Amino acid sequence: MNTKSHFSLLCYASLIYCGLLFGCNGNGDTKKPATAEELSQMNRDFAKALNDKDAVAAANCYTEDATVMPPNEAPVTGRANIQKYWEGAIGAGAFDVAVATISTGSNGDLGYETGRFQMSTKDSTGKVTTERGKYIELLKRGEDGKWRSTHGIWNTDTLALK
């Protein structure tokens, strides 16, 4: 190989490395960052699902291999197990679920959302407890273009009783 061929090979290898390092796909087709509206849709859909008492719809806001990390509980992994977890919350009387986005960001098909939440529960005596707190969701855009959570964690502020 001559010097020109070595230089061409080195340039080509550098382009491939940059593509791998920075997520370029080599065809000039880069994805625009997702909007806050797009990234926070997952949690709006999730809150609606819980308010509708639909654990299947709530679980569908997560990827098949997602993990949620509830406060003071073991992590829950896999969409089917996450569905069971939210069935338990619905069964415990969850209602009045609301979310408010604080910040979002994305790079390609990966993103995040941070926010605040509120969820009330009513026990068998009719006593209502409202929890407020914060959350972070790591998100992945699916082939269908929909953003789903791959990892979610939340914790509560002080417990407020109504």
Summary of the structure (lengths in Angstrom):
residues: 162
radius of gyration: 21.1
end to end distance: 79.1
largest distance: 85.1
contacts: 437
relative contact order: 0.16
helix: 33%
strand: 39%
